[in-house]
Amino acid sequence: MAQCTPGVTTDLLVRVQQHREETFGGFTASYGVKRLVWFERHDDIEVAIRREKTVKRWRRQWKFNVIEEDNPDWRDLAVDLGFPPLK
């Protein structure tokens, strides 16, 4: 079953590496989330935090719909950022 977990970071590449190496705790570590399937960029951290809080309140299907709008195959977007494909 797919999992969706939003989060705010100022360095997406570092966060992706943390998740892949399982050095970042919380939901992602508990459920083995390693693929980056959706992200948004914001110029203002306060806007990003408000957006994260909003998305966390969404129903699961709403999150799936947003992901599938731009990434219908749930492809690992980290590969586009220079990371090797996961096994």
PDB file with SEQRES, HELIX, SHEET and CRYST1 records, atoms N, CA, C and O in Angstrom:
SEQRES   1 A   87  MET ALA GLN CYS THR PRO GLY VAL THR THR ASP LEU LEU          
SEQRES   2 A   87  VAL ARG VAL GLN GLN HIS ARG GLU GLU THR PHE GLY GLY          
SEQRES   3 A   87  PHE THR ALA SER TYR GLY VAL LYS ARG LEU VAL TRP PHE          
SEQRES   4 A   87  GLU ARG HIS ASP ASP ILE GLU VAL ALA ILE ARG ARG GLU          
SEQRES   5 A   87  LYS THR VAL LYS ARG TRP ARG ARG GLN TRP LYS PHE ASN          
SEQRES   6 A   87  VAL ILE GLU GLU ASP ASN PRO ASP TRP ARG ASP LEU ALA          
SEQRES   7 A   87  VAL ASP LEU GLY PHE PRO PRO LEU LYS                          
HELIX    1 AA1 LEU A   12  ARG A   20  1                                   9    
HELIX    2 AA2 PHE A   27  TYR A   31  1                                   5    
HELIX    3 AA3 ILE A   45  ARG A   57  1                                  13    
HELIX    4 AA4 ARG A   60  ASP A   70  1                                  11    
HELIX    5 AA5 LEU A   77  LEU A   81  5                                   5    
CRYST1    1.000    1.000    1.000  90.00  90.00  90.00 P 1           1          
ATOM      1  N   MET A   1       0.844  -1.178   0.000  1.00  0.00           N  
ATOM      2  CA  MET A   1       0.000   0.000   0.000  1.00  0.00           C  
ATOM      3  C   MET A   1       0.887   1.239   0.000  1.00  0.00           C  
ATOM      4  O   MET A   1       1.856   1.298   0.757  1.00  0.00           O  
ATOM      5  N   ALA A   2       0.585   2.207  -0.813  1.00  0.00           N  
ATOM      6  CA  ALA A   2       1.383   3.425  -0.920  1.00  0.00           C  
ATOM      7  C   ALA A   2       1.181   4.299   0.310  1.00  0.00           C  
ATOM      8  O   ALA A   2       0.112   4.313   0.921  1.00  0.00           O  
ATOM      9  N   GLN A   3       2.226   5.017   0.649  1.00  0.00           N  
ATOM     10  CA  GLN A   3       2.181   5.931   1.779  1.00  0.00           C  
ATOM     11  C   GLN A   3       2.484   7.340   1.291  1.00  0.00           C  
ATOM     12  O   GLN A   3       3.295   7.525   0.384  1.00  0.00           O  
ATOM     13  N   CYS A   4       1.844   8.322   1.883  1.00  0.00           N  
ATOM     14  CA  CYS A   4       2.098   9.723   1.560  1.00  0.00           C  
ATOM     15  C   CYS A   4       2.531  10.428   2.829  1.00  0.00           C  
ATOM     16  O   CYS A   4       1.865  10.324   3.859  1.00  0.00           O  
ATOM     17  N   THR A   5       3.633  11.138   2.763  1.00  0.00           N  
ATOM     18  CA  THR A   5       4.074  11.886   3.922  1.00  0.00           C  
ATOM     19  C   THR A   5       4.683  13.218   3.518  1.00  0.00           C  
ATOM     20  O   THR A   5       5.789  13.258   2.980  1.00  0.00           O  
ATOM     21  N   PRO A   6       3.974  14.301   3.770  1.00  0.00           N  
ATOM     22  CA  PRO A   6       4.543  15.603   3.459  1.00  0.00           C  
ATOM     23  C   PRO A   6       5.543  16.031   4.526  1.00  0.00           C  
ATOM     24  O   PRO A   6       5.505  15.526   5.649  1.00  0.00           O  
ATOM     25  N   GLY A   7       6.425  16.942   4.192  1.00  0.00           N  
ATOM     26  CA  GLY A   7       7.381  17.486   5.146  1.00  0.00           C  
ATOM     27  C   GLY A   7       8.083  18.680   4.548  1.00  0.00           C  
ATOM     28  O   GLY A   7       8.185  18.807   3.327  1.00  0.00           O  
ATOM     29  N   VAL A   8       8.567  19.557   5.408  1.00  0.00           N  
ATOM     30  CA  VAL A   8       9.260  20.754   4.965  1.00  0.00           C  
ATOM     31  C   VAL A   8      10.752  20.562   5.160  1.00  0.00           C  
ATOM     32  O   VAL A   8      11.185  20.031   6.182  1.00  0.00           O  
ATOM     33  N   THR A   9      11.537  20.990   4.185  1.00  0.00           N  
ATOM     34  CA  THR A   9      12.986  20.983   4.293  1.00  0.00           C  
ATOM     35  C   THR A   9      13.544  22.160   3.520  1.00  0.00           C  
ATOM     36  O   THR A   9      12.925  22.644   2.572  1.00  0.00           O  
ATOM     37  N   THR A  10      14.713  22.617   3.929  1.00  0.00           N  
ATOM     38  CA  THR A  10      15.399  23.660   3.173  1.00  0.00           C  
ATOM     39  C   THR A  10      16.416  23.055   2.216  1.00  0.00           C  
ATOM     40  O   THR A  10      17.026  23.776   1.426  1.00  0.00           O  
ATOM     41  N   ASP A  11      16.608  21.738   2.276  1.00  0.00           N  
ATOM     42  CA  ASP A  11      17.562  21.059   1.396  1.00  0.00           C  
ATOM     43  C   ASP A  11      16.995  19.707   0.980  1.00  0.00           C  
ATOM     44  O   ASP A  11      17.178  18.703   1.668  1.00  0.00           O  
ATOM     45  N   LEU A  12      16.307  19.698  -0.150  1.00  0.00           N  
ATOM     46  CA  LEU A  12      15.633  18.487  -0.623  1.00  0.00           C  
ATOM     47  C   LEU A  12      16.606  17.335  -0.858  1.00  0.00           C  
ATOM     48  O   LEU A  12      16.289  16.187  -0.546  1.00  0.00           O  
ATOM     49  N   LEU A  13      17.778  17.626  -1.398  1.00  0.00           N  
ATOM     50  CA  LEU A  13      18.744  16.561  -1.675  1.00  0.00           C  
ATOM     51  C   LEU A  13      19.202  15.870  -0.398  1.00  0.00           C  
ATOM     52  O   LEU A  13      19.320  14.645  -0.360  1.00  0.00           O  
ATOM     53  N   VAL A  14      19.457  16.644   0.639  1.00  0.00           N  
ATOM     54  CA  VAL A  14      19.850  16.058   1.927  1.00  0.00           C  
ATOM     55  C   VAL A  14      18.708  15.229   2.489  1.00  0.00           C  
ATOM     56  O   VAL A  14      18.931  14.128   2.993  1.00  0.00           O  
ATOM     57  N   ARG A  15      17.491  15.741   2.410  1.00  0.00           N  
ATOM     58  CA  ARG A  15      16.340  15.002   2.955  1.00  0.00           C  
ATOM     59  C   ARG A  15      16.125  13.688   2.220  1.00  0.00           C  
ATOM     60  O   ARG A  15      15.846  12.665   2.846  1.00  0.00           O  
ATOM     61  N   VAL A  16      16.253  13.709   0.893  1.00  0.00           N  
ATOM     62  CA  VAL A  16      16.106  12.474   0.120  1.00  0.00           C  
ATOM     63  C   VAL A  16      17.157  11.458   0.570  1.00  0.00           C  
ATOM     64  O   VAL A  16      16.842  10.286   0.777  1.00  0.00           O  
ATOM     65  N   GLN A  17      18.397  11.904   0.721  1.00  0.00           N  
ATOM     66  CA  GLN A  17      19.468  10.999   1.156  1.00  0.00           C  
ATOM     67  C   GLN A  17      19.173  10.435   2.544  1.00  0.00           C  
ATOM     68  O   GLN A  17      19.392   9.247   2.785  1.00  0.00           O  
ATOM     69  N   GLN A  18      18.686  11.260   3.446  1.00  0.00           N  
ATOM     70  CA  GLN A  18      18.336  10.796   4.791  1.00  0.00           C  
ATOM     71  C   GLN A  18      17.281   9.698   4.737  1.00  0.00           C  
ATOM     72  O   GLN A  18      17.382   8.697   5.446  1.00  0.00           O  
ATOM     73  N   HIS A  19      16.284   9.887   3.906  1.00  0.00           N  
ATOM     74  CA  HIS A  19      15.223   8.881   3.806  1.00  0.00           C  
ATOM     75  C   HIS A  19      15.749   7.596   3.186  1.00  0.00           C  
ATOM     76  O   HIS A  19      15.415   6.501   3.639  1.00  0.00           O  
ATOM     77  N   ARG A  20      16.557   7.725   2.169  1.00  0.00           N  
ATOM     78  CA  ARG A  20      17.101   6.540   1.510  1.00  0.00           C  
ATOM     79  C   ARG A  20      18.012   5.746   2.446  1.00  0.00           C  
ATOM     80  O   ARG A  20      18.045   4.517   2.382  1.00  0.00           O  
ATOM     81  N   GLU A  21      18.748   6.439   3.311  1.00  0.00           N  
ATOM     82  CA  GLU A  21      19.649   5.774   4.244  1.00  0.00           C  
ATOM     83  C   GLU A  21      18.966   5.439   5.573  1.00  0.00           C  
ATOM     84  O   GLU A  21      19.589   4.869   6.470  1.00  0.00           O  
ATOM     85  N   GLU A  22      17.699   5.791   5.694  1.00  0.00           N  
ATOM     86  CA  GLU A  22      16.904   5.550   6.902  1.00  0.00           C  
ATOM     87  C   GLU A  22      17.512   6.208   8.138  1.00  0.00           C  
ATOM     88  O   GLU A  22      17.470   5.653   9.236  1.00  0.00           O  
ATOM     89  N   THR A  23      18.080   7.409   7.940  1.00  0.00           N  
ATOM     90  CA  THR A  23      18.635   8.153   9.070  1.00  0.00           C  
ATOM     91  C   THR A  23      17.683   9.242   9.547  1.00  0.00           C  
ATOM     92  O   THR A  23      17.991   9.970  10.490  1.00  0.00           O  
ATOM     93  N   PHE A  24      16.539   9.353   8.904  1.00  0.00           N  
ATOM     94  CA  PHE A  24      15.536  10.353   9.266  1.00  0.00           C  
ATOM     95  C   PHE A  24      14.377   9.623   9.927  1.00  0.00           C  
ATOM     96  O   PHE A  24      13.748   8.771   9.299  1.00  0.00           O  
ATOM     97  N   GLY A  25      14.087   9.939  11.167  1.00  0.00           N  
ATOM     98  CA  GLY A  25      13.071   9.216  11.927  1.00  0.00           C  
ATOM     99  C   GLY A  25      11.650   9.591  11.567  1.00  0.00           C  
ATOM    100  O   GLY A  25      11.396  10.280  10.579  1.00  0.00           O  
ATOM    101  N   GLY A  26      10.745   9.127  12.379  1.00  0.00           N  
ATOM    102  CA  GLY A  26       9.335   9.451  12.207  1.00  0.00           C  
ATOM    103  C   GLY A  26       8.606   8.504  11.278  1.00  0.00           C  
ATOM    104  O   GLY A  26       8.968   7.335  11.142  1.00  0.00           O  
ATOM    105  N   PHE A  27       7.578   9.026  10.644  1.00  0.00           N  
ATOM    106  CA  PHE A  27       6.700   8.243   9.783  1.00  0.00           C  
ATOM    107  C   PHE A  27       7.478   7.503   8.706  1.00  0.00           C  
ATOM    108  O   PHE A  27       7.263   6.312   8.481  1.00  0.00           O  
ATOM    109  N   THR A  28       8.390   8.220   8.039  1.00  0.00           N  
ATOM    110  CA  THR A  28       9.099   7.618   6.906  1.00  0.00           C  
ATOM    111  C   THR A  28       9.956   6.441   7.329  1.00  0.00           C  
ATOM    112  O   THR A  28      10.027   5.441   6.615  1.00  0.00           O  
ATOM    113  N   ALA A  29      10.601   6.543   8.469  1.00  0.00           N  
ATOM    114  CA  ALA A  29      11.415   5.432   8.965  1.00  0.00           C  
ATOM    115  C   ALA A  29      10.530   4.268   9.399  1.00  0.00           C  
ATOM    116  O   ALA A  29      10.853   3.110   9.131  1.00  0.00           O  
ATOM    117  N   SER A  30       9.438   4.563  10.055  1.00  0.00           N  
ATOM    118  CA  SER A  30       8.535   3.509  10.539  1.00  0.00           C  
ATOM    119  C   SER A  30       7.931   2.700   9.400  1.00  0.00           C  
ATOM    120  O   SER A  30       7.721   1.494   9.529  1.00  0.00           O  
ATOM    121  N   TYR A  31       7.650   3.372   8.279  1.00  0.00           N  
ATOM    122  CA  TYR A  31       6.979   2.709   7.164  1.00  0.00           C  
ATOM    123  C   TYR A  31       7.898   2.436   5.971  1.00  0.00           C  
ATOM    124  O   TYR A  31       7.426   1.971   4.934  1.00  0.00           O  
ATOM    125  N   GLY A  32       9.183   2.710   6.095  1.00  0.00           N  
ATOM    126  CA  GLY A  32      10.128   2.411   5.028  1.00  0.00           C  
ATOM    127  C   GLY A  32       9.930   3.243   3.769  1.00  0.00           C  
ATOM    128  O   GLY A  32      10.161   2.759   2.661  1.00  0.00           O  
ATOM    129  N   VAL A  33       9.503   4.501   3.932  1.00  0.00           N  
ATOM    130  CA  VAL A  33       9.278   5.379   2.785  1.00  0.00           C  
ATOM    131  C   VAL A  33      10.632   5.869   2.284  1.00  0.00           C  
ATOM    132  O   VAL A  33      11.393   6.486   3.030  1.00  0.00           O  
ATOM    133  N   LYS A  34      10.927   5.589   1.010  1.00  0.00           N  
ATOM    134  CA  LYS A  34      12.214   5.983   0.445  1.00  0.00           C  
ATOM    135  C   LYS A  34      12.089   6.695  -0.894  1.00  0.00           C  
ATOM    136  O   LYS A  34      13.026   7.376  -1.312  1.00  0.00           O  
ATOM    137  N   ARG A  35      10.971   6.557  -1.568  1.00  0.00           N  
ATOM    138  CA  ARG A  35      10.810   7.184  -2.889  1.00  0.00           C  
ATOM    139  C   ARG A  35      10.227   8.586  -2.753  1.00  0.00           C  
ATOM    140  O   ARG A  35       9.333   8.832  -1.944  1.00  0.00           O  
ATOM    141  N   LEU A  36      10.756   9.495  -3.565  1.00  0.00           N  
ATOM    142  CA  LEU A  36      10.223  10.848  -3.664  1.00  0.00           C  
ATOM    143  C   LEU A  36       9.264  10.854  -4.845  1.00  0.00           C  
ATOM    144  O   LEU A  36       9.692  10.745  -5.995  1.00  0.00           O  
ATOM    145  N   VAL A  37       7.974  10.979  -4.570  1.00  0.00           N  
ATOM    146  CA  VAL A  37       6.992  10.918  -5.657  1.00  0.00           C  
ATOM    147  C   VAL A  37       6.302  12.260  -5.921  1.00  0.00           C  
ATOM    148  O   VAL A  37       5.590  12.409  -6.914  1.00  0.00           O  
ATOM    149  N   TRP A  38       6.513  13.225  -5.039  1.00  0.00           N  
ATOM    150  CA  TRP A  38       5.889  14.539  -5.197  1.00  0.00           C  
ATOM    151  C   TRP A  38       6.594  15.530  -4.289  1.00  0.00           C  
ATOM    152  O   TRP A  38       6.968  15.196  -3.164  1.00  0.00           O  
ATOM    153  N   PHE A  39       6.773  16.734  -4.771  1.00  0.00           N  
ATOM    154  CA  PHE A  39       7.269  17.812  -3.921  1.00  0.00           C  
ATOM    155  C   PHE A  39       6.849  19.144  -4.510  1.00  0.00           C  
ATOM    156  O   PHE A  39       6.554  19.256  -5.700  1.00  0.00           O  
ATOM    157  N   GLU A  40       6.828  20.139  -3.658  1.00  0.00           N  
ATOM    158  CA  GLU A  40       6.544  21.508  -4.064  1.00  0.00           C  
ATOM    159  C   GLU A  40       7.684  22.387  -3.582  1.00  0.00           C  
ATOM    160  O   GLU A  40       8.269  22.149  -2.526  1.00  0.00           O  
ATOM    161  N   ARG A  41       7.986  23.398  -4.366  1.00  0.00           N  
ATOM    162  CA  ARG A  41       8.991  24.382  -3.952  1.00  0.00           C  
ATOM    163  C   ARG A  41       8.277  25.658  -3.539  1.00  0.00           C  
ATOM    164  O   ARG A  41       7.306  26.084  -4.165  1.00  0.00           O  
ATOM    165  N   HIS A  42       8.786  26.255  -2.464  1.00  0.00           N  
ATOM    166  CA  HIS A  42       8.258  27.535  -1.985  1.00  0.00           C  
ATOM    167  C   HIS A  42       9.429  28.446  -1.666  1.00  0.00           C  
ATOM    168  O   HIS A  42      10.434  27.998  -1.114  1.00  0.00           O  
ATOM    169  N   ASP A  43       9.309  29.706  -2.004  1.00  0.00           N  
ATOM    170  CA  ASP A  43      10.363  30.680  -1.725  1.00  0.00           C  
ATOM    171  C   ASP A  43      10.352  31.151  -0.272  1.00  0.00           C  
ATOM    172  O   ASP A  43      11.358  31.652   0.231  1.00  0.00           O  
ATOM    173  N   ASP A  44       9.232  30.992   0.385  1.00  0.00           N  
ATOM    174  CA  ASP A  44       9.069  31.475   1.754  1.00  0.00           C  
ATOM    175  C   ASP A  44       8.807  30.278   2.669  1.00  0.00           C  
ATOM    176  O   ASP A  44       7.851  29.533   2.455  1.00  0.00           O  
ATOM    177  N   ILE A  45       9.650  30.089   3.687  1.00  0.00           N  
ATOM    178  CA  ILE A  45       9.526  28.938   4.582  1.00  0.00           C  
ATOM    179  C   ILE A  45       8.196  28.951   5.332  1.00  0.00           C  
ATOM    180  O   ILE A  45       7.630  27.891   5.598  1.00  0.00           O  
ATOM    181  N   GLU A  46       7.693  30.128   5.672  1.00  0.00           N  
ATOM    182  CA  GLU A  46       6.408  30.204   6.375  1.00  0.00           C  
ATOM    183  C   GLU A  46       5.270  29.705   5.485  1.00  0.00           C  
ATOM    184  O   GLU A  46       4.356  29.027   5.956  1.00  0.00           O  
ATOM    185  N   VAL A  47       5.330  30.036   4.219  1.00  0.00           N  
ATOM    186  CA  VAL A  47       4.334  29.544   3.261  1.00  0.00           C  
ATOM    187  C   VAL A  47       4.445  28.027   3.148  1.00  0.00           C  
ATOM    188  O   VAL A  47       3.432  27.330   3.103  1.00  0.00           O  
ATOM    189  N   ALA A  48       5.666  27.520   3.104  1.00  0.00           N  
ATOM    190  CA  ALA A  48       5.884  26.070   3.007  1.00  0.00           C  
ATOM    191  C   ALA A  48       5.335  25.342   4.234  1.00  0.00           C  
ATOM    192  O   ALA A  48       4.721  24.283   4.103  1.00  0.00           O  
ATOM    193  N   ILE A  49       5.548  25.895   5.401  1.00  0.00           N  
ATOM    194  CA  ILE A  49       5.054  25.270   6.633  1.00  0.00           C  
ATOM    195  C   ILE A  49       3.531  25.271   6.660  1.00  0.00           C  
ATOM    196  O   ILE A  49       2.919  24.270   7.034  1.00  0.00           O  
ATOM    197  N   ARG A  50       2.915  26.377   6.269  1.00  0.00           N  
ATOM    198  CA  ARG A  50       1.438  26.419   6.216  1.00  0.00           C  
ATOM    199  C   ARG A  50       0.908  25.387   5.229  1.00  0.00           C  
ATOM    200  O   ARG A  50      -0.073  24.697   5.506  1.00  0.00           O  
ATOM    201  N   ARG A  51       1.566  25.285   4.073  1.00  0.00           N  
ATOM    202  CA  ARG A  51       1.141  24.305   3.062  1.00  0.00           C  
ATOM    203  C   ARG A  51       1.279  22.884   3.602  1.00  0.00           C  
ATOM    204  O   ARG A  51       0.390  22.057   3.405  1.00  0.00           O  
ATOM    205  N   GLU A  52       2.386  22.599   4.278  1.00  0.00           N  
ATOM    206  CA  GLU A  52       2.581  21.271   4.857  1.00  0.00           C  
ATOM    207  C   GLU A  52       1.459  20.935   5.839  1.00  0.00           C  
ATOM    208  O   GLU A  52       0.907  19.835   5.805  1.00  0.00           O  
ATOM    209  N   LYS A  53       1.132  21.863   6.691  1.00  0.00           N  
ATOM    210  CA  LYS A  53       0.064  21.634   7.675  1.00  0.00           C  
ATOM    211  C   LYS A  53      -1.267  21.393   6.982  1.00  0.00           C  
ATOM    212  O   LYS A  53      -2.062  20.566   7.430  1.00  0.00           O  
ATOM    213  N   THR A  54      -1.513  22.105   5.900  1.00  0.00           N  
ATOM    214  CA  THR A  54      -2.743  21.909   5.136  1.00  0.00           C  
ATOM    215  C   THR A  54      -2.774  20.515   4.522  1.00  0.00           C  
ATOM    216  O   THR A  54      -3.758  19.787   4.656  1.00  0.00           O  
ATOM    217  N   VAL A  55      -1.690  20.153   3.848  1.00  0.00           N  
ATOM    218  CA  VAL A  55      -1.632  18.852   3.167  1.00  0.00           C  
ATOM    219  C   VAL A  55      -1.745  17.704   4.177  1.00  0.00           C  
ATOM    220  O   VAL A  55      -2.378  16.690   3.883  1.00  0.00           O  
ATOM    221  N   LYS A  56      -1.150  17.848   5.345  1.00  0.00           N  
ATOM    222  CA  LYS A  56      -1.232  16.790   6.360  1.00  0.00           C  
ATOM    223  C   LYS A  56      -2.673  16.545   6.816  1.00  0.00           C  
ATOM    224  O   LYS A  56      -2.999  15.453   7.279  1.00  0.00           O  
ATOM    225  N   ARG A  57      -3.524  17.546   6.688  1.00  0.00           N  
ATOM    226  CA  ARG A  57      -4.934  17.380   7.080  1.00  0.00           C  
ATOM    227  C   ARG A  57      -5.785  16.757   5.980  1.00  0.00           C  
ATOM    228  O   ARG A  57      -6.911  16.329   6.235  1.00  0.00           O  
ATOM    229  N   TRP A  58      -5.260  16.703   4.769  1.00  0.00           N  
ATOM    230  CA  TRP A  58      -6.017  16.138   3.662  1.00  0.00           C  
ATOM    231  C   TRP A  58      -6.291  14.659   3.859  1.00  0.00           C  
ATOM    232  O   TRP A  58      -5.548  13.953   4.542  1.00  0.00           O  
ATOM    233  N   ARG A  59      -7.367  14.212   3.250  1.00  0.00           N  
ATOM    234  CA  ARG A  59      -7.642  12.781   3.190  1.00  0.00           C  
ATOM    235  C   ARG A  59      -6.596  12.127   2.293  1.00  0.00           C  
ATOM    236  O   ARG A  59      -6.039  12.757   1.393  1.00  0.00           O  
ATOM    237  N   ARG A  60      -6.351  10.881   2.557  1.00  0.00           N  
ATOM    238  CA  ARG A  60      -5.346  10.125   1.809  1.00  0.00           C  
ATOM    239  C   ARG A  60      -5.585  10.179   0.297  1.00  0.00           C  
ATOM    240  O   ARG A  60      -4.644  10.367  -0.474  1.00  0.00           O  
ATOM    241  N   GLN A  61      -6.820  10.016  -0.119  1.00  0.00           N  
ATOM    242  CA  GLN A  61      -7.125  10.009  -1.547  1.00  0.00           C  
ATOM    243  C   GLN A  61      -6.820  11.359  -2.195  1.00  0.00           C  
ATOM    244  O   GLN A  61      -6.407  11.409  -3.354  1.00  0.00           O  
ATOM    245  N   TRP A  62      -7.018  12.440  -1.466  1.00  0.00           N  
ATOM    246  CA  TRP A  62      -6.691  13.762  -2.012  1.00  0.00           C  
ATOM    247  C   TRP A  62      -5.189  13.849  -2.293  1.00  0.00           C  
ATOM    248  O   TRP A  62      -4.767  14.390  -3.314  1.00  0.00           O  
ATOM    249  N   LYS A  63      -4.392  13.305  -1.367  1.00  0.00           N  
ATOM    250  CA  LYS A  63      -2.940  13.293  -1.564  1.00  0.00           C  
ATOM    251  C   LYS A  63      -2.585  12.452  -2.786  1.00  0.00           C  
ATOM    252  O   LYS A  63      -1.763  12.853  -3.611  1.00  0.00           O  
ATOM    253  N   PHE A  64      -3.201  11.303  -2.892  1.00  0.00           N  
ATOM    254  CA  PHE A  64      -2.967  10.450  -4.066  1.00  0.00           C  
ATOM    255  C   PHE A  64      -3.312  11.187  -5.356  1.00  0.00           C  
ATOM    256  O   PHE A  64      -2.573  11.101  -6.337  1.00  0.00           O  
ATOM    257  N   ASN A  65      -4.411  11.898  -5.358  1.00  0.00           N  
ATOM    258  CA  ASN A  65      -4.842  12.629  -6.553  1.00  0.00           C  
ATOM    259  C   ASN A  65      -3.819  13.686  -6.968  1.00  0.00           C  
ATOM    260  O   ASN A  65      -3.546  13.854  -8.157  1.00  0.00           O  
ATOM    261  N   VAL A  66      -3.255  14.396  -5.996  1.00  0.00           N  
ATOM    262  CA  VAL A  66      -2.249  15.412  -6.303  1.00  0.00           C  
ATOM    263  C   VAL A  66      -0.997  14.757  -6.881  1.00  0.00           C  
ATOM    264  O   VAL A  66      -0.430  15.254  -7.854  1.00  0.00           O  
ATOM    265  N   ILE A  67      -0.569  13.657  -6.292  1.00  0.00           N  
ATOM    266  CA  ILE A  67       0.607  12.941  -6.803  1.00  0.00           C  
ATOM    267  C   ILE A  67       0.345  12.463  -8.222  1.00  0.00           C  
ATOM    268  O   ILE A  67       1.159  12.680  -9.119  1.00  0.00           O  
ATOM    269  N   GLU A  68      -0.780  11.820  -8.418  1.00  0.00           N  
ATOM    270  CA  GLU A  68      -1.072  11.205  -9.718  1.00  0.00           C  
ATOM    271  C   GLU A  68      -1.356  12.225 -10.817  1.00  0.00           C  
ATOM    272  O   GLU A  68      -1.297  11.891 -12.001  1.00  0.00           O  
ATOM    273  N   GLU A  69      -1.658  13.446 -10.441  1.00  0.00           N  
ATOM    274  CA  GLU A  69      -1.859  14.499 -11.439  1.00  0.00           C  
ATOM    275  C   GLU A  69      -0.562  14.762 -12.217  1.00  0.00           C  
ATOM    276  O   GLU A  69      -0.591  14.942 -13.434  1.00  0.00           O  
ATOM    277  N   ASP A  70       0.569  14.783 -11.510  1.00  0.00           N  
ATOM    278  CA  ASP A  70       1.863  15.041 -12.146  1.00  0.00           C  
ATOM    279  C   ASP A  70       2.738  13.803 -12.284  1.00  0.00           C  
ATOM    280  O   ASP A  70       3.670  13.789 -13.088  1.00  0.00           O  
ATOM    281  N   ASN A  71       2.449  12.772 -11.513  1.00  0.00           N  
ATOM    282  CA  ASN A  71       3.300  11.581 -11.491  1.00  0.00           C  
ATOM    283  C   ASN A  71       2.416  10.326 -11.420  1.00  0.00           C  
ATOM    284  O   ASN A  71       2.413   9.630 -10.405  1.00  0.00           O  
ATOM    285  N   PRO A  72       1.674  10.037 -12.484  1.00  0.00           N  
ATOM    286  CA  PRO A  72       0.688   8.949 -12.432  1.00  0.00           C  
ATOM    287  C   PRO A  72       1.286   7.556 -12.180  1.00  0.00           C  
ATOM    288  O   PRO A  72       0.584   6.658 -11.715  1.00  0.00           O  
ATOM    289  N   ASP A  73       2.563   7.378 -12.481  1.00  0.00           N  
ATOM    290  CA  ASP A  73       3.200   6.077 -12.257  1.00  0.00           C  
ATOM    291  C   ASP A  73       3.933   5.996 -10.919  1.00  0.00           C  
ATOM    292  O   ASP A  73       4.565   4.983 -10.619  1.00  0.00           O  
ATOM    293  N   TRP A  74       3.853   7.030 -10.135  1.00  0.00           N  
ATOM    294  CA  TRP A  74       4.533   7.103  -8.840  1.00  0.00           C  
ATOM    295  C   TRP A  74       6.032   6.828  -9.013  1.00  0.00           C  
ATOM    296  O   TRP A  74       6.650   6.124  -8.214  1.00  0.00           O  
ATOM    297  N   ARG A  75       6.592   7.402 -10.072  1.00  0.00           N  
ATOM    298  CA  ARG A  75       8.009   7.249 -10.367  1.00  0.00           C  
ATOM    299  C   ARG A  75       8.827   7.975  -9.303  1.00  0.00           C  
ATOM    300  O   ARG A  75       8.395   9.008  -8.792  1.00  0.00           O  
ATOM    301  N   ASP A  76      10.002   7.448  -8.963  1.00  0.00           N  
ATOM    302  CA  ASP A  76      10.870   8.065  -7.968  1.00  0.00           C  
ATOM    303  C   ASP A  76      11.531   9.300  -8.578  1.00  0.00           C  
ATOM    304  O   ASP A  76      12.430   9.179  -9.411  1.00  0.00           O  
ATOM    305  N   LEU A  77      11.092  10.471  -8.169  1.00  0.00           N  
ATOM    306  CA  LEU A  77      11.593  11.729  -8.710  1.00  0.00           C  
ATOM    307  C   LEU A  77      13.022  12.020  -8.278  1.00  0.00           C  
ATOM    308  O   LEU A  77      13.674  12.885  -8.862  1.00  0.00           O  
ATOM    309  N   ALA A  78      13.516  11.322  -7.276  1.00  0.00           N  
ATOM    310  CA  ALA A  78      14.900  11.510  -6.833  1.00  0.00           C  
ATOM    311  C   ALA A  78      15.886  11.156  -7.936  1.00  0.00           C  
ATOM    312  O   ALA A  78      16.987  11.704  -7.991  1.00  0.00           O  
ATOM    313  N   VAL A  79      15.493  10.244  -8.811  1.00  0.00           N  
ATOM    314  CA  VAL A  79      16.362   9.871  -9.940  1.00  0.00           C  
ATOM    315  C   VAL A  79      16.614  11.094 -10.816  1.00  0.00           C  
ATOM    316  O   VAL A  79      17.724  11.278 -11.317  1.00  0.00           O  
ATOM    317  N   ASP A  80      15.600  11.928 -11.004  1.00  0.00           N  
ATOM    318  CA  ASP A  80      15.746  13.164 -11.790  1.00  0.00           C  
ATOM    319  C   ASP A  80      16.674  14.171 -11.107  1.00  0.00           C  
ATOM    320  O   ASP A  80      17.195  15.082 -11.750  1.00  0.00           O  
ATOM    321  N   LEU A  81      16.873  13.997  -9.799  1.00  0.00           N  
ATOM    322  CA  LEU A  81      17.743  14.892  -9.035  1.00  0.00           C  
ATOM    323  C   LEU A  81      19.164  14.334  -8.923  1.00  0.00           C  
ATOM    324  O   LEU A  81      20.006  14.910  -8.233  1.00  0.00           O  
ATOM    325  N   GLY A  82      19.430  13.216  -9.601  1.00  0.00           N  
ATOM    326  CA  GLY A  82      20.773  12.663  -9.621  1.00  0.00           C  
ATOM    327  C   GLY A  82      21.001  11.448  -8.737  1.00  0.00           C  
ATOM    328  O   GLY A  82      22.120  10.940  -8.669  1.00  0.00           O  
ATOM    329  N   PHE A  83      19.970  10.974  -8.064  1.00  0.00           N  
ATOM    330  CA  PHE A  83      20.108   9.789  -7.220  1.00  0.00           C  
ATOM    331  C   PHE A  83      19.970   8.529  -8.072  1.00  0.00           C  
ATOM    332  O   PHE A  83      19.250   8.535  -9.070  1.00  0.00           O  
ATOM    333  N   PRO A  84      20.651   7.453  -7.689  1.00  0.00           N  
ATOM    334  CA  PRO A  84      20.502   6.207  -8.441  1.00  0.00           C  
ATOM    335  C   PRO A  84      19.116   5.608  -8.184  1.00  0.00           C  
ATOM    336  O   PRO A  84      18.527   5.842  -7.128  1.00  0.00           O  
ATOM    337  N   PRO A  85      18.601   4.850  -9.129  1.00  0.00           N  
ATOM    338  CA  PRO A  85      17.304   4.190  -8.910  1.00  0.00           C  
ATOM    339  C   PRO A  85      17.380   3.232  -7.707  1.00  0.00           C  
ATOM    340  O   PRO A  85      18.411   2.609  -7.454  1.00  0.00           O  
ATOM    341  N   LEU A  86      16.278   3.137  -6.989  1.00  0.00           N  
ATOM    342  CA  LEU A  86      16.204   2.173  -5.879  1.00  0.00           C  
ATOM    343  C   LEU A  86      15.990   0.779  -6.437  1.00  0.00           C  
ATOM    344  O   LEU A  86      15.433   0.612  -7.522  1.00  0.00           O  
ATOM    345  N   LYS A  87      16.430  -0.208  -5.696  1.00  0.00           N  
ATOM    346  CA  LYS A  87      16.243  -1.608  -6.118  1.00  0.00           C  
ATOM    347  C   LYS A  87      14.811  -2.031  -5.934  1.00  0.00           C  
ATOM    348  O   LYS A  87      14.461  -3.173  -6.233  1.00  0.00           O  
TER     349      LYS A  87                                                      
END                                                                             
